[in-house]
Amino acid sequence: AVVSTQSTGMPSCNNYEIRALNPGDVDELKFLHKQWFPVEYPNSWYQDITTNTERYLTLAAVHEDSIIGLVVTELRQSKSCTPDEIALLDRAQLRDSILTYIMTLGVRQQYRRQGIATVLVKEVLSRLKNMPEVKGVYLHVMASNKRAINFYEMLGFGCCEFIPHYYSIMGHFQNAYCYILYMHDGQPPPSPLQVILNSLRGVFSYIYTLWVYVYIATKSKIRQQRVT
């Protein structure tokens, strides 16, 4: 995710509404994203996130008809996920599942550090709880952005991968972490050690079953010989 986290001591705001983004927000969204983030998005992206509600789950915190914070997430079907995204889930859970990606999260400078970003993310998670096909919510964050990392860890996200040179900002590469929060019994793929242990359990189970079969067959044969 691209996250804006600078702080300020400006006035507080306790009176705002949460609603979905709509096409009337496009100009304001372009202004805010250009102000907040070092990533440039095409015009088509702004049209998509404000109209395609099947693909995007978006929320805005609005105060006096002005967007003071927003979050944009994308619902990614497992069948169209990249190999890196597929690697976040146990293969047994891939069929018809969804991974939700937090693309951007930001709050206007004068309203930061007042819990608005927390409210937005928690509201997203609350809405996703009604979608059992969603198995995880994930994001990318710059490795140097300690405040954002602490923010997501506070919300229950866990680090699952370190990615060197993930971001390219003003000609400089930045490392990133991938964070994920599993939902609806979603779980990560087994580790190499778990794969080995599971294989060994299968081998031992087979050997034990074979031994029991041979033991019972042998005893049965001995009984028959005694009878005759």
Buried (B, 14 or more C-beta within 10 A) or exposed (E): BBBBBEEEEEEEBEEBEBEEBEEEBBEBBBEBBEEBBEEEBEEEBBEBBBEEEEEBBBBBBBBEEEBBBBBBBBBBEBEEBEEEBBBBBBEEBBEEBBBBBBBBBBBBBEBBBBBBBEBBBEBBBEBBEEBEBBBBBBBBBBBEBEEBBEBBEEBEBEBBBEBEEBBEEEEEEBEBBBBBBBBBEBEBBBEEEEEEEEEEEEEEEEEEEEEEEEEEEEEEEEEEEEEE
